[in-house]
Amino acid sequence: MHWSVIIPLAVFVVIIFGIGFWSNKFVRSSDSFLSEYFLGGREMGGFLLAMTMMATYGSASSFISGPGVAYNTGLGWVLLALAQLPAGYFVLMVLGKKFAIVTRKFKAITLIDFLRARYKSNTVVIVSAISIIIFLFASMVAQWIGGARLIESLTGMQYTTALFVFAVVVLIYVVIGGFRAVALTDALQGSIMVIGTVILLIGTVIAGGGITNIMKDLVDINPNLVSPFGDQRQYTSAYVSSFWILVGIGVVGLPQIAVRAMSYKSSRGMHRAIMIGTIGIATIMFGMHLIGAFGRAVIPGIEIGDKVMPTLTVEVLPPVLAGIVLAAPMAAIMSTVNALLMMVSSTIVKDIYLHYIKPDASEANIKKASFSVTTIVGVLVVLMSFNPPDLIVWLNLFAFGGLEAVFVWPIVFGLYWKKANKYGAISAMIIGLVSYITIDRVANHIGTNILGVHTVTFPILLSCVVFVIVSLLTHKKIKELPTYI
């Protein structure tokens, strides 16, 4: 065990627990349990909003698996990762003030609340809930595996033991503190993520003898490692261009990110969050993936991609500093896990239990259901994480694509187009969901992407076309048009 590395991490976890217990007093004393537990009372300022968006978006894929892919494929993956740079900007600019105003008008606490009020359709709600549960489970499994891999690398524990340790830590503070605990820990975790990225990048460059020497070593290993096309020249122009849809523009359709755009306090805070969040995401995405690519020259021969970043950190940094830096991926994973847990829990409790099972549930019953569901979901994810893949990034990106194919157009058209209606939304969501899963299966079967573009491209285009056509054909059936457009 690397005790000098583990102790700083343990201190970080204790602080996280402290925030969770402190936040619990707001949950217990709030007049509106649901608004407090799932949205933190809509009181986030600019810095907090930026940090929670960045920490939610920056996950195990960014800090554990992404650098592992860059280690194997070179600078081409770094270029792909930079498509994520404007993610926060897109979300807050596209949804922005209007989304916050409309969701307050609807008294929406979850994304499905907004979709229910906008389209007035139980089918929209059910398809949304099923999609969120399916794809966010996949995404949570990826995060759980990433956290377990990190603890496994540092302690020498078996993978299953590390998985249980990580799960217990996350579940306790999320169940106790709710969204406020998540947002406040995200502020700490987001800051650690940025600082840790910068420190590790500097340490990696020094360990490799400078950038010039590292680049020379990479060329000696494989000249393609320093090209924009990947080690096997697998990143074509079509694939790179379509990747922007997945991790750039399409992020607007991620429920766990969109819900952040309804939880801030003022428009001034939103504008600050755009600036701070863009700088933070740029630092993390560029820095971590560049570290992975450089790591191939510094420590060659690492076989499991998800172990590249922990191994590199322990080898190139002094022990105590390594412990502080490794708090960054732990922060990224924990912040994403808690956001996804809150999203799935709110979907089950607020959107299914309260509307279809027990509409007259008391405040005490709602609290009990919220705590219980969050715990049960966490346990189920642990059980699904027992057989991890070598690289979790593909599992996470699969979840991203599925959510975007289902939600991006119902959200955007629902906000900005009067003729958007439930018939268009239902058609687009089902087409997006079915076509995405089908195309993904076909691409995996034939071993290549159809026409060289990312799997998410065609489902998003198809769902857009279907949404527009069906809405235009049926808008006269809708008697009550939205008044806020």
Buried (B, 14 or more C-beta within 10 A) or exposed (E): EBEEBBEBBEEBBEEBBEBBEBBBEBBEEBEEBBBBBBBBBBBBBBBBBBBBBBBBBBBBBBBBBBBBBBBBBBBBBBBBBBBBBBBBBBBBBBBBBBBBEBBEEBEBBBBBBBBBBBBEBEBBBBBBBBBBBBBBBBBBBBBBBBBBBBBBBBBEBEBEBBBEBBBEBBBBBBBBBBBBBBBBBBBBBBBBBBBBBBBBBBBBBEBBEEEEEBBBBBBEBBEBBBBBBBBEEBBBEBBBBBBBBBBBBBBBBBBBBBBBBBBBBBEEBBBBBBEBBBBBBBBBBBBBBBBBBBBBBBBEEBEEBBBBBBBBBBBBBEBEBBBBBBBBBBBBBBBBBBBBBBBBBBBBBBBBBBBEEEEEBEEEEBBEBBBBBBBEBBEBBBEBBEEBBEBBBBBBBBBBBBBBBBBBBBBBBBBEBBBBBBBBBBBBBBBBBBBBBEBBEEBEEEEEBBEBBBBBBBBBBBBBEBBBEBBEEBBEEBEEEBEEE
